[in-house]
Amino acid sequence: MKKQKHSLALSILLFSGFMAATFAAHADETDAQPPSRHTEAPPNSPPNTEADAPVSSQAKSKGFIEDSHVNLLLRSFTEHDEFKGAGKKDAWVLGAQAVFESGYTKGLIGLGGDVSLFGAFKLNGGVGAGNRVHVGTDGGGSNQLAWAYPGVWDVKARVSNTVLKYGQQLFDNPFLVPHDNRALPPTFRGFSLASDEIKNLTLKAGTVDGVIARGMTTVTGLTTEYGGTHVSQFTYFGGDWTRGGDTAVSLYGSVANNVWQQWYLTATQSIGDPKSVRWTGALNYYYTGAIGDKRQGSISNNAYSLALAGTHGAHTVQFAFQQIVSDQTFDYMGQSAGDYLSNSLDVDYNQPHEKSVSLSYTLNMKDYGVPGLKLTMWSAYGWGADGSAMAYGGSSQAGHYWSGGAVGAGQPIGGTHYELGVIPSYTVPDGKFKNTSVKFYYMHHHSNSAYYPDGSSDVYRLMVNVPVNVF
């Protein structure tokens, strides 16, 4: 543990010192949100939501070079994991994402392209560290010291406020948002379409057939997160509608070829003023049903969460309830953070028939004269998981519902579990290093049953992000 503390401190000093006399950061600070897996922002590529409808963004184009940008995201990732009965894992990796985004050529149809170089340098970790470092040919961590590859590249076309792209991309939709909790994020290969022609409404669609996974440097096939089932093509479509700062609704559908179709609905509504009390209610709902060859077996899954948050000045408290109404695990695409249910935290609380509650608290010290300093804490408890219907159902997926990972191994999934977490963070509010951020994560998960698939663990993680605008 002393070695880990030394790594965390040295990580901050090395990274801060390296950047001390170089570049200025570029992104705007965002307010703290309730805890979730979606905690790290990808670099600014590509700008799909840049339109200010109904004025045509293409009509304002200055040219391919004139509107181009180079952005960097430098990151120090340090993690120490302790798994009860399964040892420890350590990693410290420095990552860099350099992304060139072109402007669009002038005219009715604007053309452009984006290209990047992702790179990483390992200071600690190796075999057994998994995708915290470079992934070896056996699927586990390797002893490779450094690696680099084109993480993002695409060609793009714009008409008015509508952008079509093909290439390796950082997607921004509820099914393919990158699970960005390592030194470098995963990126997906395919088409994307985003349109802001109607004010307050963004429409999106796309299809992908491959991914550069975390810790890897080449494109591999798509798989589902929990079932591990190969997906030849994944297609999504939908939109986001907002009204002022109080109301937001999103509706999306997707198809994983020969595996499932999935629908997602979210709605949030806020009332009141944070100077007194501002209340925000949120609904998240998924329906998943098997299609085609049903390669992951029969699926008819309903999953939902309800959350209520109250904000008074610097303080936000949220309570959430979540339920899986199905004999199957709620699943989503691998390498994505595609679970937007409220209790997708350190673990997902997504087993068959599982219910869960969470309570979180966020303190924003901006109201106390320290802008950029925040603290988020949460706890969650899950109960009622019951995988027996699938475990004894005789399908090809039955093994996934036994605690030992094979039919007859252990007992069907079940039991209770809980977690506790805290994230203190600081984001530089202005000056040369504006939006440089330091986040420390501590997450403790405890399983009260040997038959729940997520075991007891402690995770210590430090993320130092330095966003840079070169031009």
Stockholm file with secondary structure:
# STOCKHOLM 1.0

chainA/1-471         MKKQKHSLALSILLFSGFMAATFAAHADETDAQPPSRHTEAPPNSPPNTEADAPVSSQAKSKGFIEDSHVNLLLRSFTEHDEFKGAGKKDAWVLGAQAVFESGYTKGLIGLGGDVSLFGAFKLNGGVGAGNRVHVGTDGGGSNQLAWAYPGVWDVKARVSNTVLKYGQQLFDNPFLVPHDNRALPPTFRGFSLASDEIKNLTLKAGTVDGVIARGMTTVTGLTTEYGGTHVSQFTYFGGDWTRGGDTAVSLYGSVANNVWQQWYLTATQSIGDPKSVRWTGALNYYYTGAIGDKRQGSISNNAYSLALAGTHGAHTVQFAFQQIVSDQTFDYMGQSAGDYLSNSLDVDYNQPHEKSVSLSYTLNMKDYGVPGLKLTMWSAYGWGADGSAMAYGGSSQAGHYWSGGAVGAGQPIGGTHYELGVIPSYTVPDGKFKNTSVKFYYMHHHSNSAYYPDGSSDVYRLMVNVPVNVF
#=GR chainA/1-471 SS CHHHHHHHHHHHHHHHHHHTTSCCCCCCCCCCCCCCSCCSCCCSCCCTTCCCTTSCTGGGCCCTTTTCEEEEEEEEEEEEEEETTTEEEEEEEEEEEEEEECCCCSSSEEEEEEEEEEEEEEEECCTTCGGGSCBCTTSSBCCCCEEEECCCEEEEEEETTEEEEEEEECCCSTTTCBCCCSSSCCEEEEEEEEEEEETTEEEEEEEEEEEECTTCSSCBCEEBTTTCCEESCEEEEEEEEEETTTEEEEEEEEEETTTEEEEEEEEEEEEEETTTEEEEEEEEEEEEEECTTCTTCCCEEEEEEEEEEEEETTEEEEEEEEEEESSSCCCCBTTBCCCCSTTCSSSCCCSTTCEEEEEEEEEEGGGGTCTTEEEEEEEEEEEEEECHHHHTSCSTTGGGGBTTSSTTSSCBSEEEEEEEEEEEEEECCSSTTTTCEEEEEEEEEEESCTTSSSCCEEEEEEEEEEEEECC
#=GC SS_cons         CHHHHHHHHHHHHHHHHHHTTSCCCCCCCCCCCCCCSCCSCCCSCCCTTCCCTTSCTGGGCCCTTTTCEEEEEEEEEEEEEEETTTEEEEEEEEEEEEEEECCCCSSSEEEEEEEEEEEEEEEECCTTCGGGSCBCTTSSBCCCCEEEECCCEEEEEEETTEEEEEEEECCCSTTTCBCCCSSSCCEEEEEEEEEEEETTEEEEEEEEEEEECTTCSSCBCEEBTTTCCEESCEEEEEEEEEETTTEEEEEEEEEETTTEEEEEEEEEEEEEETTTEEEEEEEEEEEEEECTTCTTCCCEEEEEEEEEEEEETTEEEEEEEEEEESSSCCCCBTTBCCCCSTTCSSSCCCSTTCEEEEEEEEEEGGGGTCTTEEEEEEEEEEEEEECHHHHTSCSTTGGGGBTTSSTTSSCBSEEEEEEEEEEEEEECCSSTTTTCEEEEEEEEEEESCTTSSSCCEEEEEEEEEEEEECC
//
